């Protein structure tokens, strides 16, 4: 049986994922998980997620944005 998906609150998501306006409808955050290692996570209001871990936070963010754009299409 399929589970019903409910849209998340934009205000609640924006608190946890402060980077907005990079991809329409998506929210991102960047965390340094170890010395010089960055993890970027992104989500939309329907709970779809993207993430990438790497040494360059800008590259990690670019990859997540690219994956989010693929989901939007």
mmJSON file of the N, C-alpha and C atoms, coordinates in Angstrom:
{"data_MODEL":{"atom_site":{
"group_PDB":["ATOM","ATOM","ATOM","ATOM","ATOM","ATOM","ATOM","ATOM","ATOM","ATOM","ATOM","ATOM","ATOM","ATOM","ATOM","ATOM","ATOM","ATOM","ATOM","ATOM","ATOM","ATOM","ATOM","ATOM","ATOM","ATOM","ATOM","ATOM","ATOM","ATOM","ATOM","ATOM","ATOM","ATOM","ATOM","ATOM","ATOM","ATOM","ATOM","ATOM","ATOM","ATOM","ATOM","ATOM","ATOM","ATOM","ATOM","ATOM","ATOM","ATOM","ATOM","ATOM","ATOM","ATOM","ATOM","ATOM","ATOM","ATOM","ATOM","ATOM","ATOM","ATOM","ATOM","ATOM","ATOM","ATOM","ATOM","ATOM","ATOM","ATOM","ATOM","ATOM","ATOM","ATOM","ATOM","ATOM","ATOM","ATOM","ATOM","ATOM","ATOM","ATOM","ATOM","ATOM","ATOM","ATOM","ATOM","ATOM","ATOM","ATOM","ATOM","ATOM","ATOM","ATOM","ATOM","ATOM","ATOM","ATOM","ATOM","ATOM","ATOM","ATOM","ATOM","ATOM","ATOM","ATOM","ATOM","ATOM","ATOM","ATOM","ATOM","ATOM","ATOM","ATOM","ATOM","ATOM","ATOM","ATOM","ATOM","ATOM","ATOM","ATOM","ATOM","ATOM","ATOM","ATOM","ATOM","ATOM","ATOM","ATOM","ATOM","ATOM","ATOM","ATOM","ATOM","ATOM","ATOM","ATOM","ATOM","ATOM","ATOM","ATOM","ATOM","ATOM","ATOM","ATOM","ATOM","ATOM","ATOM","ATOM","ATOM","ATOM","ATOM","ATOM","ATOM","ATOM","ATOM","ATOM","ATOM","ATOM","ATOM","ATOM","ATOM","ATOM","ATOM","ATOM","ATOM","ATOM","ATOM","ATOM","ATOM","ATOM","ATOM","ATOM","ATOM","ATOM","ATOM","ATOM","ATOM","ATOM","ATOM","ATOM","ATOM","ATOM","ATOM","ATOM","ATOM","ATOM","ATOM","ATOM","ATOM","ATOM","ATOM","ATOM","ATOM","ATOM","ATOM","ATOM","ATOM","ATOM","ATOM","ATOM","ATOM","ATOM","ATOM","ATOM","ATOM","ATOM","ATOM","ATOM","ATOM","ATOM","ATOM","ATOM","ATOM","ATOM","ATOM","ATOM","ATOM"],
"id":[1,2,3,4,5,6,7,8,9,10,11,12,13,14,15,16,17,18,19,20,21,22,23,24,25,26,27,28,29,30,31,32,33,34,35,36,37,38,39,40,41,42,43,44,45,46,47,48,49,50,51,52,53,54,55,56,57,58,59,60,61,62,63,64,65,66,67,68,69,70,71,72,73,74,75,76,77,78,79,80,81,82,83,84,85,86,87,88,89,90,91,92,93,94,95,96,97,98,99,100,101,102,103,104,105,106,107,108,109,110,111,112,113,114,115,116,117,118,119,120,121,122,123,124,125,126,127,128,129,130,131,132,133,134,135,136,137,138,139,140,141,142,143,144,145,146,147,148,149,150,151,152,153,154,155,156,157,158,159,160,161,162,163,164,165,166,167,168,169,170,171,172,173,174,175,176,177,178,179,180,181,182,183,184,185,186,187,188,189,190,191,192,193,194,195,196,197,198,199,200,201,202,203,204,205,206,207,208,209,210,211,212,213,214,215,216,217,218,219],
"type_symbol":["N","C","C","N","C","C","N","C","C","N","C","C","N","C","C","N","C","C","N","C","C","N","C","C","N","C","C","N","C","C","N","C","C","N","C","C","N","C","C","N","C","C","N","C","C","N","C","C","N","C","C","N","C","C","N","C","C","N","C","C","N","C","C","N","C","C","N","C","C","N","C","C","N","C","C","N","C","C","N","C","C","N","C","C","N","C","C","N","C","C","N","C","C","N","C","C","N","C","C","N","C","C","N","C","C","N","C","C","N","C","C","N","C","C","N","C","C","N","C","C","N","C","C","N","C","C","N","C","C","N","C","C","N","C","C","N","C","C","N","C","C","N","C","C","N","C","C","N","C","C","N","C","C","N","C","C","N","C","C","N","C","C","N","C","C","N","C","C","N","C","C","N","C","C","N","C","C","N","C","C","N","C","C","N","C","C","N","C","C","N","C","C","N","C","C","N","C","C","N","C","C","N","C","C","N","C","C","N","C","C","N","C","C","N","C","C","N","C","C"],
"label_atom_id":["N","CA","C","N","CA","C","N","CA","C","N","CA","C","N","CA","C","N","CA","C","N","CA","C","N","CA","C","N","CA","C","N","CA","C","N","CA","C","N","CA","C","N","CA","C","N","CA","C","N","CA","C","N","CA","C","N","CA","C","N","CA","C","N","CA","C","N","CA","C","N","CA","C","N","CA","C","N","CA","C","N","CA","C","N","CA","C","N","CA","C","N","CA","C","N","CA","C","N","CA","C","N","CA","C","N","CA","C","N","CA","C","N","CA","C","N","CA","C","N","CA","C","N","CA","C","N","CA","C","N","CA","C","N","CA","C","N","CA","C","N","CA","C","N","CA","C","N","CA","C","N","CA","C","N","CA","C","N","CA","C","N","CA","C","N","CA","C","N","CA","C","N","CA","C","N","CA","C","N","CA","C","N","CA","C","N","CA","C","N","CA","C","N","CA","C","N","CA","C","N","CA","C","N","CA","C","N","CA","C","N","CA","C","N","CA","C","N","CA","C","N","CA","C","N","CA","C","N","CA","C","N","CA","C","N","CA","C","N","CA","C","N","CA","C","N","CA","C","N","CA","C","N","CA","C"],
"label_alt_id":[null,null,null,null,null,null,null,null,null,null,null,null,null,null,null,null,null,null,null,null,null,null,null,null,null,null,null,null,null,null,null,null,null,null,null,null,null,null,null,null,null,null,null,null,null,null,null,null,null,null,null,null,null,null,null,null,null,null,null,null,null,null,null,null,null,null,null,null,null,null,null,null,null,null,null,null,null,null,null,null,null,null,null,null,null,null,null,null,null,null,null,null,null,null,null,null,null,null,null,null,null,null,null,null,null,null,null,null,null,null,null,null,null,null,null,null,null,null,null,null,null,null,null,null,null,null,null,null,null,null,null,null,null,null,null,null,null,null,null,null,null,null,null,null,null,null,null,null,null,null,null,null,null,null,null,null,null,null,null,null,null,null,null,null,null,null,null,null,null,null,null,null,null,null,null,null,null,null,null,null,null,null,null,null,null,null,null,null,null,null,null,null,null,null,null,null,null,null,null,null,null,null,null,null,null,null,null,null,null,null,null,null,null,null,null,null,null,null,null],
"label_comp_id":["UNK","UNK","UNK","UNK","UNK","UNK","UNK","UNK","UNK","UNK","UNK","UNK","UNK","UNK","UNK","UNK","UNK","UNK","UNK","UNK","UNK","UNK","UNK","UNK","UNK","UNK","UNK","UNK","UNK","UNK","UNK","UNK","UNK","UNK","UNK","UNK","UNK","UNK","UNK","UNK","UNK","UNK","UNK","UNK","UNK","UNK","UNK","UNK","UNK","UNK","UNK","UNK","UNK","UNK","UNK","UNK","UNK","UNK","UNK","UNK","UNK","UNK","UNK","UNK","UNK","UNK","UNK","UNK","UNK","UNK","UNK","UNK","UNK","UNK","UNK","UNK","UNK","UNK","UNK","UNK","UNK","UNK","UNK","UNK","UNK","UNK","UNK","UNK","UNK","UNK","UNK","UNK","UNK","UNK","UNK","UNK","UNK","UNK","UNK","UNK","UNK","UNK","UNK","UNK","UNK","UNK","UNK","UNK","UNK","UNK","UNK","UNK","UNK","UNK","UNK","UNK","UNK","UNK","UNK","UNK","UNK","UNK","UNK","UNK","UNK","UNK","UNK","UNK","UNK","UNK","UNK","UNK","UNK","UNK","UNK","UNK","UNK","UNK","UNK","UNK","UNK","UNK","UNK","UNK","UNK","UNK","UNK","UNK","UNK","UNK","UNK","UNK","UNK","UNK","UNK","UNK","UNK","UNK","UNK","UNK","UNK","UNK","UNK","UNK","UNK","UNK","UNK","UNK","UNK","UNK","UNK","UNK","UNK","UNK","UNK","UNK","UNK","UNK","UNK","UNK","UNK","UNK","UNK","UNK","UNK","UNK","UNK","UNK","UNK","UNK","UNK","UNK","UNK","UNK","UNK","UNK","UNK","UNK","UNK","UNK","UNK","UNK","UNK","UNK","UNK","UNK","UNK","UNK","UNK","UNK","UNK","UNK","UNK","UNK","UNK","UNK","UNK","UNK","UNK"],
"label_asym_id":["A","A","A","A","A","A","A","A","A","A","A","A","A","A","A","A","A","A","A","A","A","A","A","A","A","A","A","A","A","A","A","A","A","A","A","A","A","A","A","A","A","A","A","A","A","A","A","A","A","A","A","A","A","A","A","A","A","A","A","A","A","A","A","A","A","A","A","A","A","A","A","A","A","A","A","A","A","A","A","A","A","A","A","A","A","A","A","A","A","A","A","A","A","A","A","A","A","A","A","A","A","A","A","A","A","A","A","A","A","A","A","A","A","A","A","A","A","A","A","A","A","A","A","A","A","A","A","A","A","A","A","A","A","A","A","A","A","A","A","A","A","A","A","A","A","A","A","A","A","A","A","A","A","A","A","A","A","A","A","A","A","A","A","A","A","A","A","A","A","A","A","A","A","A","A","A","A","A","A","A","A","A","A","A","A","A","A","A","A","A","A","A","A","A","A","A","A","A","A","A","A","A","A","A","A","A","A","A","A","A","A","A","A","A","A","A","A","A","A"],
"label_entity_id":["1","1","1","1","1","1","1","1","1","1","1","1","1","1","1","1","1","1","1","1","1","1","1","1","1","1","1","1","1","1","1","1","1","1","1","1","1","1","1","1","1","1","1","1","1","1","1","1","1","1","1","1","1","1","1","1","1","1","1","1","1","1","1","1","1","1","1","1","1","1","1","1","1","1","1","1","1","1","1","1","1","1","1","1","1","1","1","1","1","1","1","1","1","1","1","1","1","1","1","1","1","1","1","1","1","1","1","1","1","1","1","1","1","1","1","1","1","1","1","1","1","1","1","1","1","1","1","1","1","1","1","1","1","1","1","1","1","1","1","1","1","1","1","1","1","1","1","1","1","1","1","1","1","1","1","1","1","1","1","1","1","1","1","1","1","1","1","1","1","1","1","1","1","1","1","1","1","1","1","1","1","1","1","1","1","1","1","1","1","1","1","1","1","1","1","1","1","1","1","1","1","1","1","1","1","1","1","1","1","1","1","1","1","1","1","1","1","1","1"],
"label_seq_id":[1,1,1,2,2,2,3,3,3,4,4,4,5,5,5,6,6,6,7,7,7,8,8,8,9,9,9,10,10,10,11,11,11,12,12,12,13,13,13,14,14,14,15,15,15,16,16,16,17,17,17,18,18,18,19,19,19,20,20,20,21,21,21,22,22,22,23,23,23,24,24,24,25,25,25,26,26,26,27,27,27,28,28,28,29,29,29,30,30,30,31,31,31,32,32,32,33,33,33,34,34,34,35,35,35,36,36,36,37,37,37,38,38,38,39,39,39,40,40,40,41,41,41,42,42,42,43,43,43,44,44,44,45,45,45,46,46,46,47,47,47,48,48,48,49,49,49,50,50,50,51,51,51,52,52,52,53,53,53,54,54,54,55,55,55,56,56,56,57,57,57,58,58,58,59,59,59,60,60,60,61,61,61,62,62,62,63,63,63,64,64,64,65,65,65,66,66,66,67,67,67,68,68,68,69,69,69,70,70,70,71,71,71,72,72,72,73,73,73],
"pdbx_PDB_ins_code":[null,null,null,null,null,null,null,null,null,null,null,null,null,null,null,null,null,null,null,null,null,null,null,null,null,null,null,null,null,null,null,null,null,null,null,null,null,null,null,null,null,null,null,null,null,null,null,null,null,null,null,null,null,null,null,null,null,null,null,null,null,null,null,null,null,null,null,null,null,null,null,null,null,null,null,null,null,null,null,null,null,null,null,null,null,null,null,null,null,null,null,null,null,null,null,null,null,null,null,null,null,null,null,null,null,null,null,null,null,null,null,null,null,null,null,null,null,null,null,null,null,null,null,null,null,null,null,null,null,null,null,null,null,null,null,null,null,null,null,null,null,null,null,null,null,null,null,null,null,null,null,null,null,null,null,null,null,null,null,null,null,null,null,null,null,null,null,null,null,null,null,null,null,null,null,null,null,null,null,null,null,null,null,null,null,null,null,null,null,null,null,null,null,null,null,null,null,null,null,null,null,null,null,null,null,null,null,null,null,null,null,null,null,null,null,null,null,null,null],
"Cartn_x":[0.834,0.0,0.895,0.529,1.311,1.01,2.025,1.891,1.608,0.688,0.365,1.495,1.92,2.997,2.377,2.779,2.272,3.372,2.988,3.952,4.432,5.74,6.342,6.152,6.3,6.196,7.476,7.325,8.493,9.275,8.595,9.28,10.099,9.537,10.24,11.465,11.315,12.429,13.531,13.155,14.14,14.976,14.436,15.222,16.383,16.134,17.171,18.064,17.504,18.219,18.216,19.179,19.128,19.451,20.046,20.387,19.18,18.593,17.398,17.679,16.755,16.84,17.977,18.462,19.48,18.811,17.799,16.946,15.526,14.624,13.268,12.624,12.17,11.498,12.42,13.727,14.691,15.423,15.858,16.565,17.821,18.934,20.218,20.916,21.838,22.717,24.088,25.128,26.506,27.068,27.595,28.208,29.614,30.54,31.88,31.833,31.861,31.692,32.996,34.1,35.429,36.347,37.569,38.479,38.629,38.102,38.225,37.302,36.334,35.371,33.983,33.286,31.999,30.887,29.74,28.544,27.468,26.913,25.813,24.564,23.511,22.22,21.195,20.266,19.194,17.878,16.791,15.461,14.461,13.355,12.258,11.104,10.003,8.894,8.124,8.45,7.802,8.686,9.834,10.688,11.705,11.786,12.838,14.17,15.223,16.522,17.653,18.658,19.915,21.035,22.195,23.342,24.622,25.702,27.017,28.049,29.09,30.186,31.476,32.282,33.545,34.439,35.584,36.57,36.31,35.575,35.29,33.806,33.461,32.041,31.307,31.997,31.352,31.024,31.935,31.691,30.555,30.547,29.489,28.125,28.071,26.821,26.385,27.332,27.012,26.442,27.006,26.505,25.091,24.845,23.506,22.493,22.884,21.99,21.654,22.67,22.469,21.498,21.665,20.772,19.343,19.22,17.896,17.203,17.959,17.385,16.892,17.614,17.184,15.839,15.64,14.379,13.235,13.534,12.505,11.96,12.821,12.413,11.535],
"Cartn_y":[-1.164,0.0,1.248,2.224,3.45,4.355,5.046,5.986,7.371,8.09,9.435,10.395,11.209,12.166,13.54,14.187,15.522,16.539,17.694,18.761,19.303,19.528,20.055,21.563,22.103,23.544,24.227,25.239,25.961,26.625,27.173,27.838,26.845,25.663,24.639,24.121,23.869,23.372,24.423,25.698,26.776,26.948,26.586,26.674,25.687,24.506,23.468,23.558,24.042,24.152,25.629,26.413,27.875,28.398,27.591,28.07,27.893,29.003,28.977,29.734,29.705,30.434,29.959,28.748,28.185,27.37,26.619,25.869,26.097,26.452,26.782,25.624,25.934,24.94,24.044,24.284,23.449,24.257,23.55,24.14,23.313,23.992,23.299,23.733,22.859,23.203,22.585,23.221,22.749,22.559,21.392,21.094,20.554,20.999,20.416,19.23,18.023,16.819,16.295,16.724,16.384,17.485,17.523,18.583,18.578,19.603,19.731,18.842,18.196,17.34,17.936,18.185,18.865,17.97,18.071,17.35,18.389,18.324,19.2,18.338,18.8,18.13,19.112,18.59,19.409,18.663,19.411,18.819,19.779,19.217,20.065,19.872,20.55,20.497,19.176,18.323,17.012,15.904,16.269,15.288,14.607,15.007,14.444,15.027,14.232,14.674,14.397,15.251,15.06,15.316,14.698,14.954,14.596,15.208,14.927,15.273,14.463,14.7,14.81,15.836,16.027,17.026,17.294,18.19,19.662,19.936,21.313,21.596,22.492,22.747,23.343,24.131,24.719,23.643,22.704,21.604,20.718,20.439,19.613,20.28,21.586,22.318,22.32,22.484,22.474,21.114,20.04,18.697,18.479,18.944,18.807,19.633,20.837,21.674,20.986,20.38,19.678,18.508,17.748,16.615,17.083,18.186,18.737,19.198,19.82,20.274,19.087,17.961,16.76,16.272,16.366,15.93,16.87,18.135,19.124,18.867,18.444,18.214,17.05],
"Cartn_z":[0.0,0.0,0.0,-0.817,-0.894,0.283,0.721,1.815,1.244,1.825,1.364,1.76,0.811,1.053,1.26,2.348,2.637,2.435,1.94,1.714,3.056,3.153,4.376,4.459,5.622,5.839,5.356,4.504,3.978,5.106,6.082,7.199,8.01,8.235,9.015,8.257,6.971,6.157,6.056,5.884,5.743,7.009,8.16,9.401,9.397,8.874,8.856,7.612,6.511,5.239,4.816,5.289,5.104,3.701,2.836,1.496,0.577,0.189,-0.656,-1.945,-2.854,-4.129,-5.034,-4.831,-5.724,-6.822,-6.443,-7.363,-6.849,-7.739,-7.323,-6.556,-5.339,-4.516,-3.708,-3.771,-3.055,-1.989,-0.938,0.196,0.442,0.733,0.889,2.176,2.631,3.752,3.492,4.024,3.887,5.293,5.569,6.865,6.645,7.493,7.484,8.447,7.899,8.71,9.287,8.718,9.2,8.685,9.141,8.71,7.192,6.535,5.093,4.274,4.927,4.224,4.436,3.329,3.38,2.85,3.505,3.062,2.785,1.582,1.197,1.096,1.741,1.682,1.147,0.364,-0.159,-0.085,0.049,0.092,-0.53,-0.973,-1.416,-0.436,-0.664,0.275,0.225,-0.728,-0.823,-0.254,0.332,0.992,0.099,-1.179,-2.036,-1.587,-1.641,-1.117,-2.1,-2.012,-2.72,-1.721,-1.945,-1.078,-1.807,-1.348,-1.902,-0.836,-0.737,0.201,-0.59,-0.279,-0.977,-0.274,-0.877,-0.283,-0.593,-1.647,-2.061,-1.854,-0.926,-0.663,-1.863,-2.672,-3.851,-4.889,-5.086,-6.022,-5.515,-4.214,-3.634,-3.803,-3.591,-3.761,-5.221,-6.128,-7.558,-7.979,-7.465,-7.81,-7.27,-6.055,-5.487,-6.273,-6.672,-7.47,-8.793,-9.406,-10.673,-10.502,-9.42,-9.175,-8.873,-8.144,-7.852,-9.128,-10.006,-11.292,-12.115,-12.071,-12.784,-12.252,-10.941,-10.341,-10.697,-10.851,-11.181,-12.58,-13.488,-14.878,-15.039],
"occupancy":[1.0,1.0,1.0,1.0,1.0,1.0,1.0,1.0,1.0,1.0,1.0,1.0,1.0,1.0,1.0,1.0,1.0,1.0,1.0,1.0,1.0,1.0,1.0,1.0,1.0,1.0,1.0,1.0,1.0,1.0,1.0,1.0,1.0,1.0,1.0,1.0,1.0,1.0,1.0,1.0,1.0,1.0,1.0,1.0,1.0,1.0,1.0,1.0,1.0,1.0,1.0,1.0,1.0,1.0,1.0,1.0,1.0,1.0,1.0,1.0,1.0,1.0,1.0,1.0,1.0,1.0,1.0,1.0,1.0,1.0,1.0,1.0,1.0,1.0,1.0,1.0,1.0,1.0,1.0,1.0,1.0,1.0,1.0,1.0,1.0,1.0,1.0,1.0,1.0,1.0,1.0,1.0,1.0,1.0,1.0,1.0,1.0,1.0,1.0,1.0,1.0,1.0,1.0,1.0,1.0,1.0,1.0,1.0,1.0,1.0,1.0,1.0,1.0,1.0,1.0,1.0,1.0,1.0,1.0,1.0,1.0,1.0,1.0,1.0,1.0,1.0,1.0,1.0,1.0,1.0,1.0,1.0,1.0,1.0,1.0,1.0,1.0,1.0,1.0,1.0,1.0,1.0,1.0,1.0,1.0,1.0,1.0,1.0,1.0,1.0,1.0,1.0,1.0,1.0,1.0,1.0,1.0,1.0,1.0,1.0,1.0,1.0,1.0,1.0,1.0,1.0,1.0,1.0,1.0,1.0,1.0,1.0,1.0,1.0,1.0,1.0,1.0,1.0,1.0,1.0,1.0,1.0,1.0,1.0,1.0,1.0,1.0,1.0,1.0,1.0,1.0,1.0,1.0,1.0,1.0,1.0,1.0,1.0,1.0,1.0,1.0,1.0,1.0,1.0,1.0,1.0,1.0,1.0,1.0,1.0,1.0,1.0,1.0,1.0,1.0,1.0,1.0,1.0,1.0],
"B_iso_or_equiv":[0.0,0.0,0.0,0.0,0.0,0.0,0.0,0.0,0.0,0.0,0.0,0.0,0.0,0.0,0.0,0.0,0.0,0.0,0.0,0.0,0.0,0.0,0.0,0.0,0.0,0.0,0.0,0.0,0.0,0.0,0.0,0.0,0.0,0.0,0.0,0.0,0.0,0.0,0.0,0.0,0.0,0.0,0.0,0.0,0.0,0.0,0.0,0.0,0.0,0.0,0.0,0.0,0.0,0.0,0.0,0.0,0.0,0.0,0.0,0.0,0.0,0.0,0.0,0.0,0.0,0.0,0.0,0.0,0.0,0.0,0.0,0.0,0.0,0.0,0.0,0.0,0.0,0.0,0.0,0.0,0.0,0.0,0.0,0.0,0.0,0.0,0.0,0.0,0.0,0.0,0.0,0.0,0.0,0.0,0.0,0.0,0.0,0.0,0.0,0.0,0.0,0.0,0.0,0.0,0.0,0.0,0.0,0.0,0.0,0.0,0.0,0.0,0.0,0.0,0.0,0.0,0.0,0.0,0.0,0.0,0.0,0.0,0.0,0.0,0.0,0.0,0.0,0.0,0.0,0.0,0.0,0.0,0.0,0.0,0.0,0.0,0.0,0.0,0.0,0.0,0.0,0.0,0.0,0.0,0.0,0.0,0.0,0.0,0.0,0.0,0.0,0.0,0.0,0.0,0.0,0.0,0.0,0.0,0.0,0.0,0.0,0.0,0.0,0.0,0.0,0.0,0.0,0.0,0.0,0.0,0.0,0.0,0.0,0.0,0.0,0.0,0.0,0.0,0.0,0.0,0.0,0.0,0.0,0.0,0.0,0.0,0.0,0.0,0.0,0.0,0.0,0.0,0.0,0.0,0.0,0.0,0.0,0.0,0.0,0.0,0.0,0.0,0.0,0.0,0.0,0.0,0.0,0.0,0.0,0.0,0.0,0.0,0.0,0.0,0.0,0.0,0.0,0.0,0.0],
"pdbx_formal_charge":[null,null,null,null,null,null,null,null,null,null,null,null,null,null,null,null,null,null,null,null,null,null,null,null,null,null,null,null,null,null,null,null,null,null,null,null,null,null,null,null,null,null,null,null,null,null,null,null,null,null,null,null,null,null,null,null,null,null,null,null,null,null,null,null,null,null,null,null,null,null,null,null,null,null,null,null,null,null,null,null,null,null,null,null,null,null,null,null,null,null,null,null,null,null,null,null,null,null,null,null,null,null,null,null,null,null,null,null,null,null,null,null,null,null,null,null,null,null,null,null,null,null,null,null,null,null,null,null,null,null,null,null,null,null,null,null,null,null,null,null,null,null,null,null,null,null,null,null,null,null,null,null,null,null,null,null,null,null,null,null,null,null,null,null,null,null,null,null,null,null,null,null,null,null,null,null,null,null,null,null,null,null,null,null,null,null,null,null,null,null,null,null,null,null,null,null,null,null,null,null,null,null,null,null,null,null,null,null,null,null,null,null,null,null,null,null,null,null,null],
"auth_seq_id":[1,1,1,2,2,2,3,3,3,4,4,4,5,5,5,6,6,6,7,7,7,8,8,8,9,9,9,10,10,10,11,11,11,12,12,12,13,13,13,14,14,14,15,15,15,16,16,16,17,17,17,18,18,18,19,19,19,20,20,20,21,21,21,22,22,22,23,23,23,24,24,24,25,25,25,26,26,26,27,27,27,28,28,28,29,29,29,30,30,30,31,31,31,32,32,32,33,33,33,34,34,34,35,35,35,36,36,36,37,37,37,38,38,38,39,39,39,40,40,40,41,41,41,42,42,42,43,43,43,44,44,44,45,45,45,46,46,46,47,47,47,48,48,48,49,49,49,50,50,50,51,51,51,52,52,52,53,53,53,54,54,54,55,55,55,56,56,56,57,57,57,58,58,58,59,59,59,60,60,60,61,61,61,62,62,62,63,63,63,64,64,64,65,65,65,66,66,66,67,67,67,68,68,68,69,69,69,70,70,70,71,71,71,72,72,72,73,73,73],
"auth_comp_id":["UNK","UNK","UNK","UNK","UNK","UNK","UNK","UNK","UNK","UNK","UNK","UNK","UNK","UNK","UNK","UNK","UNK","UNK","UNK","UNK","UNK","UNK","UNK","UNK","UNK","UNK","UNK","UNK","UNK","UNK","UNK","UNK","UNK","UNK","UNK","UNK","UNK","UNK","UNK","UNK","UNK","UNK","UNK","UNK","UNK","UNK","UNK","UNK","UNK","UNK","UNK","UNK","UNK","UNK","UNK","UNK","UNK","UNK","UNK","UNK","UNK","UNK","UNK","UNK","UNK","UNK","UNK","UNK","UNK","UNK","UNK","UNK","UNK","UNK","UNK","UNK","UNK","UNK","UNK","UNK","UNK","UNK","UNK","UNK","UNK","UNK","UNK","UNK","UNK","UNK","UNK","UNK","UNK","UNK","UNK","UNK","UNK","UNK","UNK","UNK","UNK","UNK","UNK","UNK","UNK","UNK","UNK","UNK","UNK","UNK","UNK","UNK","UNK","UNK","UNK","UNK","UNK","UNK","UNK","UNK","UNK","UNK","UNK","UNK","UNK","UNK","UNK","UNK","UNK","UNK","UNK","UNK","UNK","UNK","UNK","UNK","UNK","UNK","UNK","UNK","UNK","UNK","UNK","UNK","UNK","UNK","UNK","UNK","UNK","UNK","UNK","UNK","UNK","UNK","UNK","UNK","UNK","UNK","UNK","UNK","UNK","UNK","UNK","UNK","UNK","UNK","UNK","UNK","UNK","UNK","UNK","UNK","UNK","UNK","UNK","UNK","UNK","UNK","UNK","UNK","UNK","UNK","UNK","UNK","UNK","UNK","UNK","UNK","UNK","UNK","UNK","UNK","UNK","UNK","UNK","UNK","UNK","UNK","UNK","UNK","UNK","UNK","UNK","UNK","UNK","UNK","UNK","UNK","UNK","UNK","UNK","UNK","UNK","UNK","UNK","UNK","UNK","UNK","UNK"],
"auth_asym_id":["A","A","A","A","A","A","A","A","A","A","A","A","A","A","A","A","A","A","A","A","A","A","A","A","A","A","A","A","A","A","A","A","A","A","A","A","A","A","A","A","A","A","A","A","A","A","A","A","A","A","A","A","A","A","A","A","A","A","A","A","A","A","A","A","A","A","A","A","A","A","A","A","A","A","A","A","A","A","A","A","A","A","A","A","A","A","A","A","A","A","A","A","A","A","A","A","A","A","A","A","A","A","A","A","A","A","A","A","A","A","A","A","A","A","A","A","A","A","A","A","A","A","A","A","A","A","A","A","A","A","A","A","A","A","A","A","A","A","A","A","A","A","A","A","A","A","A","A","A","A","A","A","A","A","A","A","A","A","A","A","A","A","A","A","A","A","A","A","A","A","A","A","A","A","A","A","A","A","A","A","A","A","A","A","A","A","A","A","A","A","A","A","A","A","A","A","A","A","A","A","A","A","A","A","A","A","A","A","A","A","A","A","A","A","A","A","A","A","A"],
"auth_atom_id":["N","CA","C","N","CA","C","N","CA","C","N","CA","C","N","CA","C","N","CA","C","N","CA","C","N","CA","C","N","CA","C","N","CA","C","N","CA","C","N","CA","C","N","CA","C","N","CA","C","N","CA","C","N","CA","C","N","CA","C","N","CA","C","N","CA","C","N","CA","C","N","CA","C","N","CA","C","N","CA","C","N","CA","C","N","CA","C","N","CA","C","N","CA","C","N","CA","C","N","CA","C","N","CA","C","N","CA","C","N","CA","C","N","CA","C","N","CA","C","N","CA","C","N","CA","C","N","CA","C","N","CA","C","N","CA","C","N","CA","C","N","CA","C","N","CA","C","N","CA","C","N","CA","C","N","CA","C","N","CA","C","N","CA","C","N","CA","C","N","CA","C","N","CA","C","N","CA","C","N","CA","C","N","CA","C","N","CA","C","N","CA","C","N","CA","C","N","CA","C","N","CA","C","N","CA","C","N","CA","C","N","CA","C","N","CA","C","N","CA","C","N","CA","C","N","CA","C","N","CA","C","N","CA","C","N","CA","C","N","CA","C","N","CA","C","N","CA","C","N","CA","C","N","CA","C"],
"pdbx_PDB_model_num":[1,1,1,1,1,1,1,1,1,1,1,1,1,1,1,1,1,1,1,1,1,1,1,1,1,1,1,1,1,1,1,1,1,1,1,1,1,1,1,1,1,1,1,1,1,1,1,1,1,1,1,1,1,1,1,1,1,1,1,1,1,1,1,1,1,1,1,1,1,1,1,1,1,1,1,1,1,1,1,1,1,1,1,1,1,1,1,1,1,1,1,1,1,1,1,1,1,1,1,1,1,1,1,1,1,1,1,1,1,1,1,1,1,1,1,1,1,1,1,1,1,1,1,1,1,1,1,1,1,1,1,1,1,1,1,1,1,1,1,1,1,1,1,1,1,1,1,1,1,1,1,1,1,1,1,1,1,1,1,1,1,1,1,1,1,1,1,1,1,1,1,1,1,1,1,1,1,1,1,1,1,1,1,1,1,1,1,1,1,1,1,1,1,1,1,1,1,1,1,1,1,1,1,1,1,1,1,1,1,1,1,1,1,1,1,1,1,1,1]
}}}
